[in-house]
Amino acid sequence: MKILELNIVEFGCLCNKKITLGDTLNIISGNNESGKSTVMLFIRFMLYGLPARRSARASDRERSLNWESKRAAGTMLIELDGKKYLIERRAASSGTKLNESLKLTDFVTGEEIKEQPGEFLLGVPSEVFDNSCFIAQMKARDINRADTASAIENMLASADESIDVSEVVDRLDKVRKEYKHNRGDGGRLYDTEQKIKELRIKERSLTEKYTSYAEQSAELARKSATLEQINESLKKSKAKAAEIEKGQILLRFAALDKKKAELEGKKSDQEALVASVTKEGFTPDVSYASDLRGSARDLKESMYKNSTLSNEYRKACESATVDTHLCELGERIENAGGKANYLANAIKKSSQSKTFKAIGGVCIGLCVPTALGIIALRSITVAAIVLAALAAVLIAAGVALVASGAKATKAVNEELSELGVPFSEADTYADKCLAELSKKRNHEQTLVAKKALLQSAVEDVERYRQRLSELILKTATEATTDSDEMIAAAISQARATEEFCQKYSDLSGDIRTLDAVIKNENSTLAAYDKDELRQSVSIDLSTITPQLIASVKKAYDFDEQRFSVLAVQVNQLRENVAALRGGLSLTPTEIADEIRELEKKLERDGAYYSALALAKTHIEAASIAMSGNVTPQISRQAGELLSILSDGKHAFMQTTKNLDLSIEQDGFTANIEQFSGGTQDAAYICLRIALMLRLFGTELPPLLLDESLCQMDDTRAKNMLTALSKIAETTTQCIIFTCHSREKTACADLGIDVTLIEM
């Protein structure tokens, strides 16, 4: 990734600063407090925003906001993987609240990317970026203590040269107590910040007072003159409004007279209306119209009912289809005690006929053996005589019994001949006769019921006709006897009555309304003398229109509002000018000098606190893992970089199991403490570059070095610049921040292609 252009709108001490960077090696130089470190912070701000208030870099947050406006804003144009991206970010502080806005877009297509620039472009969070790409003043003496392994461990675990893993927790505890309390409302940093805030408030107040005194004095003179002009206009508008108000009262008197005349006319109309419909002391009302409509409806319904019942009765009479013969047989069966008794008698007679015939046959049959007995005797004997007598008796009895059976059979046949069917069908046929008899009787009952209903309907028609006739004659001179005409007349009369009631109600409502209005106006206008008002009003009453009234009122309200507002403003300006005149003792310059001294102290204390308080939990966890795995890989890559930087003089750099760092030179390996400070710094920078390669892969972020060459002599500095130039041409963009001219001169002597930027 390469930074192409920085546009600082306002950030820390910088405003409207534009910086164009080269693709390879860049040197940003300037005196102390010229804003070099601020540019470095601006790059971080564009990628990740401002640090949190309670983070390890909280002091950078205060340094990043413009001292006066409490805002930070700008843009950064970068190139990544052949594409250009534009980052636009703003931040504004309002008390304890910070409002930030961000926009990341593809510079060519304009497509907006909804992600944090640092995480989208570099793939790492802000903590990793802070502890790998930023290289502050190396502080080699602090790192290269007796235990070099501890320094390397610090480097690998936290990516920060000033943190010792074994002591970081204790040092953080001490810093919290000395520099910032746990709650964040105490300590050196807090006290200094509060003092600066108080002085800034006081500085702004004084500056504003000096400026405001002159501005408000001029404003007071201008507004006082305007106030006098408005006052004159207000007097004129008030006088015109008062005259129009009197004219409106006169118009109300005239309107009142019209309403009185209108009231009398309404009363006359109501009396005439009542007289036009009243007959012999009877005045129709709503209930009369309702009675007319109800009676007409009742008559119409009763007529319809009478017609319906008459048709039903006629149809019932015509539909009498009863078999008279079956009905007569049914009555005979019914008189015999019902179907069961009737058929039982027939069955009984039939049984007697069969019995007599059977016994007669037996008697006659016995005559044969008796005769045979007589023949067998062959002589007339007593026995023969007896047998002959017995035979005669049997024959006589048999004949008599047979004759009785025949008589019974004849009686049964005569009984069944009335039905006209065989005996086997007698039961079914008897049911049919009884059913026909029941049908006849039901039809007769239906005719009686329908005739009764028809008679009742006829009586209802007559009753309703009489009632309706009486109602019509209450208002009409004569009534017709025809029912349909009577119904039509009733409906017409009801409609006329309803129209009368509506007109009467409307007139009554108008009369009540006018009476109330007149009483109210009489009460209101009683306080005015009409004749006196006519003499005092010169305006033509015909010109008093709603438009004129609205126009005068609008002008008066406008002048009154302007006068009220200006009067308050003039009084406030007088008070402000008097107060400002008495409070101009100190100058803003004196306070600004004191603020600058406190800010320097705050920056020093904040940097020290941030360096010690950086990510203790991550360092502890990372140190364990890196010492056994990552440390050898990074050390090997750092050794290769150191060999390139030293043109092969230091062939490689190695780390022992105990993280003791050593460098090879002239075929011998020696502990790094045996080498010069410049060599040690070079080795340390190689470690940082190796760490960056480990973290970011092939697409590295720019390497930012703040006063990183300050401990090297001129020769070693030139060697380092040569090495950084090669890295910038092949690996990543490099940006060096320095307050010396040595780096610029060395690049010129070495012929290094470098972009120089003066602050």
CORJO-V287141 format. One record per helix or strand of 3 or more residues. SS is the DSSP state (~ for helix, > for strand). FROM is the first residue (numbers start at 1). TO is the last residue. If there is no record, write none. Layout:
ss={SS,SS}
from={FROM,FROM}
to={TO,TO}
//
This chain:
ss={>,>,>,~,~,>,>,>,~,~,~,~,~,~,~,~,~,~,~,~,~,~,~,~,~,>,>,>,~,~,>,~,>,~,>}
from={2,14,25,36,58,71,83,97,117,126,140,148,168,188,286,324,339,382,423,483,530,541,546,588,616,653,661,668,672,677,703,714,734,742,754}
to={11,20,29,48,64,80,94,106,122,130,143,158,178,277,318,335,377,417,472,525,536,543,582,612,645,655,665,671,674,696,706,730,738,750,758}
//
